[in-house]
C-alpha cells in the first residue's frame, strides 16, 4: 500500500496542477459558505451533453444547493448538534463526464504538490457528500480512500463500492444493488415467475447488478431464458434484441437495468415488433416511463427505496422570495421558471411557487443530499462528545440515525444501508399514470410483504398432467410432457416410463404403481347368467323332447330317413353346448377353463360333422340315381358312422 501511495502521489499531483490551471477558466461552478468545519458537496448543477457542460441549469441541481444551505443553517441553529462549532460547506458543480467528480475532488486534496504555503481560499473538508451515480463514485471513492477523506454518495448503488479493501472511506445513503436484486428474485419466486429475461447496460452499475440477479436467481431456481448486455455501439443491436425478446415470449417478465441511452432505442424497436405479446418490466431505483411507450410499460413493477420528505423545507423553498435568492444557481432557475430576468422583472413573482414550480417528486429526490450533511454532522458530534480522536475515520460513520427527511438509516460494517424497499405497480389509464404501493421488502430477515396478487404467467413449461412424464430440456425449468403407454407407470420422479409385469396394470388415477389385475367373470347372480341358464334349460328340455319323439316314432319312415344315429349325435352336440354354457358362468379355474375349451370345440364338431355327413349322403344318393340304380359305395350304417 505504501508503494502504491508513492506511485499514486505524482499522478495525483499532475491531475491537480491541470485542475488548478483549468480552474481559472471555469465559470460559475461553486458555492462556498465556509465555517469552522466544512463539508464538501459534489453534485451536478448544470446539464451536460457528451461529457461537456452546457449553460442549461438543472432544476434539481439548483434546488439541491438551496437544500444544502437550508440544512447547514438548521444544524448550526440546533444547540444539541456541534455546540460552539459552526458548520459550513463547499459545493462544487460536477457537470460533465463520468470522471468529472474525481477531477473536482482534487480541489479538496491537501496542497502537497505546491511549495506555496499561502492560499486565498481553504478547501479543507471533513467529508464529502456525492457524487450522484455509481460510475462517478467509483473513481472518486478510490481517491477519497487514498487521502482518507470520508465520502458519502446519495445514490450510488453498485455492489463494487462495497469492497472495503478498495473503498475504505466510502458510505452511501441507498442500499447496494445486491440488496435490491435479492428483493427482485424474492418477488419472482413468490409470484411463481420462474422464467424471465434480463436486459442491462454496459458499465459497473448495471453489470454488477446483472451478476447479482443471476446469482440470486440460481439460488431460487429461477431460469433466465434470455440475457443481453447492450454495448451501445451498434444501432442494429436493439432490433436484434427486441426480436429475441419476442422469441422468448413465454418469459414475460423483463428485468431491465438500462441507462437512458439504451432505453429509447430498445423501446422503439420493441414497439415495432410486438403485436399481441404483453411483457411486464421489473426494475429498481431508476425506473423509466417514457412518453409514447406507455402501452409497453403498462403493468410494470419497480422496487424503490425511501427518499423521504421534509415539509418544512418544501414550505421554505416554495415561499422563497427573490430578495432571499442569494446565489446565481437559484437565480438562474428562477429566470427559467418565470421566463424573466432576475435584475429586471423577476420581482413580479413574490415567491418561487408563483413561477408554477411544484415538482414534489424532484423535491423528494434531492432529500438525500440533506441527509448526507446530517449524517456528517451527527458523526462529528459523536466524535467530539465522546472525545475519541480518530473515531470519525472509522469504516462506518454511524450505525443508525433518523434523518429530518423521515428516513431511518441503518448501516452494516461495510457502510451499506440496510434499507427497506417499496414495491410500486404502475398502470396507464390512457391519460395518466397511477402508482400503487403493493408491498415492501426488508433486508433484515429477507422479508417480502405483498398486498396484491396478479394473474401473470412467466414460466417456460406448465406442470404436466398426473399421468405424464417430464422430458427435461436444457434449462431446469423447461420440459416437455409425454404420455406413457397404457401398460406403463411413471417412475424416477415422473421422468421415465416402466412397463407393468404380466397380470398387472397401472392404477388409472396416478399411474405410479402396478396393481394386480382382479378376476373379472360372470357371477351366477348376474342377470346375464340367469338368462343363459334359462335358455340352456329350455334348449336341453327341447333336446329331451326330440329324443322322446324319436324313441316313440322310431319306426316311422321319416325318422328312419333322417338317420337316427346322426341325428342323435347332433342332439348330443346341442345338449353338450347347453351344458358347456354353465361352465362359462362358473368362476374360472384350470378345470373349468379346460372344459370350456374342449367343450366348445366338441360342441361344434358333434353338431356340424353329422350334418355335413347327412348332406353328403343326400348329394351322393341323387347323383347315383341320375346314373342308374346302383347303390353308392360306403353307404351302409357302419361306414357312415366311421365317416
Secondary structure, DSSP 8 states (H G I E B T S, - for coil): -HHHHHHHHHHHHHHHHHHHHHHTT--S-EEEE--SEEEEEEE--EEEETTEEEEEE-HHHHHHHHHHHHHHHHHHT-TTSSTT--EEEEEEE--SSTTHHHHHHGGGS---S-S----SS----SEEEE-SSHHHHHHHHHHHHHTT--EEESS---GGGG-TTT-TTEEESS--HHHHHHHHHHHHHHHT--EEEEEEESSHHHHHHHHHHHHHHHHTT-EEEEEEEE-SS-THHHHHHHHHHHHTTT--EEEEE--HHHHHHHHHHHHHH-SS---EEEEESS----TT-HHHHTT-EEEEE-----HHHHHHHHT--GGG--SHHHHHHHHHHHTS-TTTTGGGSSSGGGGT---HHHHHHTHHHHHHHHHHHHHHHHHHHHT-TTGGGSSSS-SEEE-TTS-EEEB-TTS-B--EEEEEEEEE-SS-EEEEEEEEEETTTTEEEES--------SS----TTEEEEE-SSTT-EEEEE--TTEEEETTTTEEEE--TTEEE-TTT--SEEE-------TTSHHHHHHHHHHHHHHHHHHHHHHHHHHTTTSHHHHHT-HHHHHHHHHHHHHHHHHHHHHTS---HHHHHHHHHHHHHHHHHHHHHHHHHHHHHHHHHHHHTT-S---SS-SHHHHHH-
